[in-house]
Amino acid sequence: MAIDLRDVAPTRNETIPEFSAGDNVAVHVRVVEGDRERIQVFEGTVLRVRKGYNGSFTVRRVASGVGVERTFPLNGKRIERVEVTRRGRVRRSRLYYLRGRTGRAARVREARRR
């Protein structure tokens, strides 16, 4: 008996649009605190994107002068939605060099509209 892989393969989370490293995104995450549940927005620059079903993406922002990075699974159940606020133009797929930069040096150029 053969297994049809189309039945077993999980589907992609439809609430997540296509984005890449350098884009600014706002990730709406469901947070559970005790018996309450609320939506928390984490907005920042995408440092990396790992594709596939087990893929994830890392977002970095500076809050109160401290760099904060969060890694989210692409198919995570807690992700309500992802909004791309700004498209960035970069030549790398991993932007780890932004960790050592502050202020204007940490900015990413905006991509041109087509």
TORRO-724275 format. One record per residue: residue in three letters; x, y, z of N, C-alpha, C, O in turn. Coordinates in steps of 0.05 Angstrom, whole numbers, plus 5000, padded with zeros to 4 digits. Each point is the difference from the previous one (the first is absolute). Example, Ala and Ser with C-alpha at 12.3 -4.5 7.8 and 13.67 -1.06 7.14 Angstrom:
REC    aa   n.c1   n.c2   n.c3   ca.c1   ca.c2   ca.c3   c.c1   c.c2   c.c3   o.c1   o.c2   o.c3
REC   Ala   5264   4886   5156    4982    5024    5000   5018   5024   5000   5021   5000   5013
REC   Ser   4972   5021   4973    5016    5024    5001   4985   5022   5014   5010   5022   5004
***
This chain:
REC    aa   n.c1   n.c2   n.c3   ca.c1   ca.c2   ca.c3   c.c1   c.c2   c.c3   o.c1   o.c2   o.c3
REC   Met   5017   4976   5000    4983    5024    5000   5018   5025   5000   5017   5003   5018
REC   Ala   4979   5013   4963    5016    5025    4997   4988   5023   5015   4975   5002   5001
REC   Ile   5041   5015   5010    4991    5023    5014   5001   5024   4981   5021   5006   4988
REC   Asp   4957   5008   5010    4999    5024    4983   5011   5023   5017   4988   5009   5020
REC   Leu   5035   5002   4972    5014    5021    5015   4984   5026   5001   5004   5016   5018
REC   Arg   4979   4988   4962    4983    5025    5001   4981   5000   5023   4992   5021   5009
REC   Asp   4999   4955   5000    4982    4999    5023   5015   5004   5026   4989   5011   5019
REC   Val   5036   4980   4982    5016    5001    5024   5013   5027   5004   5004   5010   5022
REC   Ala   5004   5003   4956    5016    5025    5001   4983   5022   5011   4977   5004   4991
REC   Pro   5033   5011   5029    4985    5022    5012   4999   5023   4980   5017   5004   4983
REC   Thr   4962   5012   5021    4997    5024    4983   5014   5024   5012   5006   5000   5024
REC   Arg   5000   5019   4960    5014    5024    5008   4980   5018   5015   4976   5001   4993
REC   Asn   5034   5014   5027    4983    5019    5015   4993   5023   4981   5018   5014   4991
REC   Glu   4957   4990   5004    4991    5020    4980   5001   5028   5011   4999   5019   4984
REC   Thr   5004   4985   5042    5001    5027    5011   5027   5013   4998   5003   5023   5006
REC   Ile   5017   4962   4985    5027    5011    4997   5006   5006   4971   5000   4982   4984
REC   Pro   5005   5043   5009    5006    5007    4972   5029   4994   4994   5016   4992   5018
REC   Glu   4992   5011   4957    5027    4996    4992   5017   5024   5008   4993   5022   4995
REC   Phe   5029   4973   5019    5019    5021    5008   5027   4988   5001   5004   4975   4999
REC   Ser   5017   5042   5002    5027    4991    5000   5016   5016   5020   4990   5019   5013
REC   Ala   5036   4975   4989    5018    5014    5018   5001   5030   4992   5002   5006   4976
REC   Gly   4998   5011   5043    5001    5029    4995   4973   5014   5001   4999   5024   5002
REC   Asp   4979   4960   4996    4974    5012    5001   4993   5007   5029   5008   4986   5019
REC   Asn   4976   5035   4985    4989    5006    5026   4973   4987   5002   4983   5003   4982
REC   Val   5012   4981   5039    4975    4986    5004   4988   5006   5027   5015   5006   5019
REC   Ala   4959   4992   4983    4986    5001    5026   4987   4973   5004   4982   4992   4986
REC   Val   5028   4993   5035    4990    4973    5005   4980   5002   5023   5007   5010   5022
REC   His   4968   4982   4973    4979    5000    5021   5000   4972   5012   4992   4980   4988
REC   Val   5016   5019   5038    5003    4974    5014   4980   4998   5022   4995   5020   5015
REC   Arg   4992   4957   4988    4982    4995    5022   5016   4993   5025   5016   4981   4999
REC   Val   4980   5034   5022    5014    4996    5025   4980   4992   5022   4980   5013   5003
REC   Val   5027   4966   5012    4982    4991    5022   5013   5008   5026   5023   4992   5006
REC   Glu   4962   5023   5010    5009    5009    5026   4979   4991   5021   4979   5012   5003
REC   Gly   5028   4966   5011    4980    4989    5019   4977   4988   4985   5004   4982   4983
REC   Asp   4972   5028   5022    4976    4991    4986   4992   5019   4977   4980   4995   4987
REC   Arg   5035   5026   5009    4994    5020    4980   5017   4996   4975   5022   4989   5002
REC   Glu   4968   5019   4975    5014    4998    4975   4998   5027   4986   4978   5011   4998
REC   Arg   5045   4998   4991    5000    5026    4986   5018   4998   4977   5016   4981   4997
REC   Ile   4983   5039   4985    5017    5002    4976   5022   5020   5006   4995   5022   5008
REC   Gln   5030   4969   4988    5023    5017    5003   5014   5004   4973   5004   4981   4985
REC   Val   5002   5044   5008    5012    5006    4974   5030   5004   5004   5009   5015   5017
REC   Phe   5007   4970   4968    5029    5002    5001   5009   5010   4972   4997   4985   4980
REC   Glu   5013   5040   5018    5007    5011    4975   5030   5005   4998   5012   5009   5019
REC   Gly   5000   4983   4958    5029    5004    4997   5009   4991   4973   4984   4995   4982
REC   Thr   5042   5002   5015    5013    4992    4975   5005   4970   4999   5009   4989   5020
REC   Val   4985   4999   4958    5004    4971    4997   5030   4995   4995   5011   5011   4981
REC   Leu   5001   4973   5037    5029    4994    4997   5004   4975   4982   5019   4999   4985
REC   Arg   4963   4982   5017    5003    4975    4985   4973   4987   4996   4982   5004   5017
REC   Val   5016   4980   4962    4976    4984    4995   5009   4972   4993   5016   4996   4982
REC   Arg   4974   4984   5032    5005    4972    4993   4975   4989   4989   4979   5001   5013
REC   Lys   5022   4987   4963    4977    4991    4986   4993   4971   5009   5013   4988   5016
REC   Gly   4966   5002   4972    4991    4973    5006   4979   4999   5022   4993   5021   5011
REC   Tyr   4997   4955   4995    4979    4998    5020   5010   5007   5027   4986   5013   5016
REC   Asn   5038   4978   4991    5012    5007    5026   5015   5026   5000   5016   5005   5018
REC   Gly   4979   5011   4962    5014    5026    4997   4993   5020   5022   4980   4997   5014
REC   Ser   5037   5023   4988    4995    5021    5020   5012   5026   4989   5014   5000   4979
REC   Phe   4980   5022   5034    5012    5025    4993   5006   5016   5025   4987   4997   5020
REC   Thr   5034   5018   4979    5010    5016    5023   4996   5029   4994   5007   5010   4979
REC   Val   4981   5004   5041    4994    5029    4998   5016   5014   5022   5000   4991   5023
REC   Arg   5012   5032   4970    5016    5015    5019   4989   5029   5001   4993   5012   4980
REC   Arg   5006   4998   5045    4993    5028    5003   5016   5010   5025   5010   4985   5016
REC   Val   4992   5042   4986    5013    5012    5023   4979   5013   5017   4986   5018   4991
REC   Ala   5012   4972   5034    4980    5010    5019   5014   5011   5024   5015   4986   5014
REC   Ser   4982   5040   4991    5013    5014    5023   5030   4998   4999   5013   4997   5020
REC   Gly   4998   5004   4956    5029    4999    4997   5012   4972   5001   5024   4997   4999
REC   Val   4959   4982   5003    5009    4973    5002   4990   4984   4976   4976   5002   4994
REC   Gly   5041   4984   4992    4992    4984    4978   4985   4975   5009   5009   4986   5017
REC   Val   4968   5009   4971    4983    4977    5007   4995   4984   4974   4991   5011   4980
REC   Glu   5015   4963   5021    4994    4983    4977   4981   4978   5009   5003   4989   5022
REC   Arg   4978   5005   4960    4982    4978    5005   4999   4983   4975   5000   5010   4978
REC   Thr   5000   4964   5027    4998    4981    4978   4972   4987   5001   4991   4990   5020
REC   Phe   4995   5011   4957    4973    4990    4998   4999   4977   4980   5013   5001   4979
REC   Pro   4973   4977   5027    4996    4979    4980   4981   5009   4979   4980   5014   5005
REC   Leu   5026   4979   4970    4982    5008    4978   4972   4990   5002   4981   5014   4994
REC   Asn   5016   4961   5016    4974    4988    5003   4991   4999   5029   4987   4981   5008
REC   Gly   5021   5038   5007    4993    5001    5029   4971   5005   5004   4988   5016   4986
REC   Lys   5000   4971   5034    4972    5004    5006   4994   5026   5014   4978   5011   4999
REC   Arg   5042   5001   5014    4997    5024    5015   5001   5025   4982   4993   5022   5009
REC   Ile   5016   4976   4967    5002    5023    4982   4973   5006   4988   4988   4983   4986
REC   Glu   5001   5040   5021    4974    5008    4989   5003   5009   4971   4985   4991   4983
REC   Arg   5033   5028   5012    5006    5009    4973   5026   5014   4999   5011   5008   5021
REC   Val   5000   4996   4955    5025    5014    4996   4994   5021   4978   4990   4994   4979
REC   Glu   5017   5031   5027    4997    5022    4981   5028   5010   4992   5017   5005   5017
REC   Val   4987   4997   4957    5025    5012    4990   4996   5030   4998   4984   5010   4984
REC   Thr   5030   5005   5033    4997    5029    5002   5018   5014   4980   4993   5022   4991
REC   Arg   5030   4966   5002    5019    5013    4983   5018   4979   4987   5009   4982   5014
REC   Arg   4995   5021   4960    5018    4981    4986   5029   5011   5001   5004   5024   4994
REC   Gly   5015   4959   5013    5028    5009    5001   5016   4989   4977   4993   4978   4989
REC   Arg   5028   5036   5003    5017    4991    4979   5027   4993   5012   5015   5018   5008
REC   Val   4992   4956   4992    5025    4990    5010   5011   4980   4981   4986   4990   4983
REC   Arg   5040   5004   5020    5013    4981    4983   5007   4974   5014   5011   4982   4988
REC   Arg   4981   5016   5037    5006    4976    5016   4974   4987   5008   4979   5013   5002
REC   Ser   5022   4961   5004    4977    4986    5010   5000   4998   5031   4979   4995   5012
REC   Arg   5044   5010   5000    5002    5000    5029   5013   5027   5008   5022   5007   4992
REC   Leu   4963   5009   5023    5009    5027    5007   5011   5001   5028   4993   5019   5015
REC   Tyr   5024   4963   4993    5011    4999    5027   5018   5024   5005   5005   5006   5023
REC   Tyr   5006   5006   4956    5017    5023    5004   4986   5024   5012   5013   5018   5011
REC   Leu   4960   4982   4989    4985    5023    5011   5002   4999   5031   4995   5021   5013
REC   Arg   5012   4957   4999    5002    4998    5029   5022   5018   5011   4997   5011   5022
REC   Gly   5024   4993   4963    5022    5016    5009   4997   5030   4993   5018   5015   5006
REC   Arg   4961   4992   4981    4997    5028    4991   4977   5014   5016   4981   4987   5009
REC   Thr   5023   5039   4995    4979    5015    5014   4993   5025   4984   5016   5009   4983
REC   Gly   4961   5002   5022    4992    5025    4988   4996   4998   4970   4988   4981   4990
REC   Arg   5022   5039   4996    4996    5001    4971   5015   4977   4985   4991   4992   4979
REC   Ala   5030   4998   5033    5015    4978    4987   4984   4974   4999   5005   4983   4984
REC   Ala   4975   5015   5033    4984    4975    5002   4976   5002   4981   4983   4981   5000
REC   Arg   5014   5040   4985    4977    5003    4982   5003   4983   4975   5023   4994   4992
REC   Val   4955   4998   4996    5000    4984    4976   4987   5018   4978   4979   5012   5006
REC   Arg   5033   4989   4971    4988    5016    4978   4973   4989   4992   4995   4976   5002
REC   Glu   4988   5042   4990    4973    4992    4991   5001   4991   4971   5014   5012   4984
REC   Ala   4971   4967   5010    5000    4989    4973   4983   5018   4982   4980   5012   5009
REC   Arg   5028   4990   4966    4985    5016    4981   4974   4985   4993   4999   4976   4999
REC   Arg   4981   5040   4995    4975    4988    4991   5002   4994   4971   5013   5014   4984
REC   Arg   4975   4964   5007    5000    4992    4972   4975   5007   4986   4997   4995   4977
***
